[in-house]
């Protein structure tokens, strides 16, 4: 007879080996599935945050005889903007359209300069983006005082989606169409202006170290 191990010991070791293999297979499958969930989630998130673009400016859809207010919710709090419909209807119409279409949702204030202004409305988050179109300037009847909201641009008649809010009075040349004013929540603008900043790609000290999110812009018509 053979001098090998008893049969019951061989069966025991075989059983243990099968259990180990099953555990290793389960761990592999779990790891693979977890990776797939993360990649899918990341892909979905990127898709949801992809900026909308348009081929042309929106047609006039606001009622110029009515008053419009924008209720802006940010990661630092909320503020309200009175829109100057009777003064610059095309610019207000553009802002109302983009706001109602969710264009500004989850964008950031990418440029913050305390004592001057805060700038947002860029889907790229770096000052280079826009809605895919530009539209002409309208007449500027006001000065750039604290709380004023105006369009950012890169030259005459190049308005798009980016805008800025004056933190303090500033003697800017009248080259940026003024379309509203913060009437409630300037303390939130002050808090955003206090955000620590660092140099941006143009070496301007204005890039927030932590993103300040525009969570939603709700338009109220009266």
Secondary structure by P-SEA (a helix, b strand, c coil): ccccccaaaaaaaaaaaaaaaaaaaaaaaaaaaaaaaaaaaaaaaaaaacbbbbcccccccccccbbbbbbcccccbbbbbbccccccaaaaaaaaaaaaacccccccccccccccccccccccccccccccbbbbbccccccccccbbbbbbccccccccccccccccccccccccccccccccaaaaaaaaacccccccccccccccccccccbbbbbcc
